[in-house]
Amino acid sequence: MNDHELAARLATRAGELLLDVRADFADASPADRKAAGDKQSHDFLMAELARLVPGDSVLSEEATADERSDPARLSAERVWIVDPLDGTREFSELGRDDWAVHVALWSAGELFAGAVALPAQNTTLSTPEVAAPRAFDGPPRVVVSRTRPPAVALAVQEALEGTLVEMGSAGAKVAAVIRGIADVYVHAGGQYEWDSAAPVAVARAAGLHTSRIDGSRLVYNSADPTLPDLIVCRPELAERVLAVTAG
């Protein structure tokens, strides 16, 4: 396997495991379902990466504080950035399909490979080749959280005279833009590298615009993994979106 194939395989297999966890914990509390999903997916990904690419570093959402601050990661040539379960709330709600698994590889200063699995939709989007979103003739569709849409996203929707599409996890939102279900995803107010690394890698492979909300580049494998804001959108909308977010 090359790195792209490995990212896709690991994301897909972790997603299959999560579907099994969801079934096994169908009668458990949502909190227990979340905890089991997070742990089992994290343990699987860490074990497989250690087995298949033992010389590489890993940054996972579920890692301990000491593991995240390991100085070896900052000097490594290759770092896998993973979110074993993106969208725990949606995962915990039986029947929802807007949650994801993220597996990305950062290499020599840039995202190199990535995969976003949408297990409940039986779909994995991965680099290196991703189809561009199909054309859409209508008002721009801005994808937002179903519970707490950020003010900046609502401002973009108003400025573009667009419509809102409500969805769960960050990976599911970016996947919606990649698949042509939405046109713009804008987030501000708190994320980490594992929330966006794999989705951004796949979005770039599809030819989409990706940046911070001020238009600056997204930087990964930093000492502080906080990466609080993000834009993913069709390239033809980027200038209009940035006029709102960076203004």
C-alpha positions, 0 to 999 in steps of 0.5 A: 500500500502507498500512503493514500491507500493506507489512509483510506484503508485505516479510516474505512476499517475504523469506521466498520469497527465503529458501526459494530460498536454502535450495534453492540452498545445500542441499548447503552447510554449515549455517554457509554456509546461515545466512550466506547467508540472513541476508545476502540477506534483510537486503539485500533488506529494506534495499533495499526499505525505502530504495526504498519509504519512504526517509524512515523509519529501520530497525533490523535484527538484521543492521545494524552496531553503528554503524547500530544506534547511529545517533542519527537513529533515536531521534528518528525518527517512524517506525522499521522493526524487522526480523529478516531471519531469525529462527531461523537454526538451524532455517533451516539444518536442511533440512526444519524449518519453525519459522523466520520473518521479522519486519517491524514498524513503530514509530511515535510511541512504539508498535508500529503495524504488523507481520508475521511470515512463516513461509515454510516453512509458506506463512503470513504473519500480519499486522496490522491484523486477526488472528483470535483463537486458537481455544478449547482445552479442555485443560491450558495449552500452554507453548511453549519452545525445543527446546534450552534452555527457560528456567527461568521457562517451566518454572516457569509450566508447572508452576504451570499444570499445563500441557504443553510444546510444543517449537519453534524461533524466537521468531517461530514460538513467538508465531505458535503462540500466535496460531494456537491451537497453544499458549497461553503463551510466556514467555522470559527470558535474552536477546532484542532488539527485533527478536526480538519487535517484529513478533510482539508487534504481531501478537499484540496485534492478535489480542487476546493479552496481551503484556508483560515478565515483571514485567508492565511494558510492552514498549518499542521503539526504545530506544538499547539494543535489548536487550529480554531477556524477554517474555510472550505468552499468552491474556488469561485466563491472564495473571494466573496467568502473571504470578503466577509470573514477577513474584512 
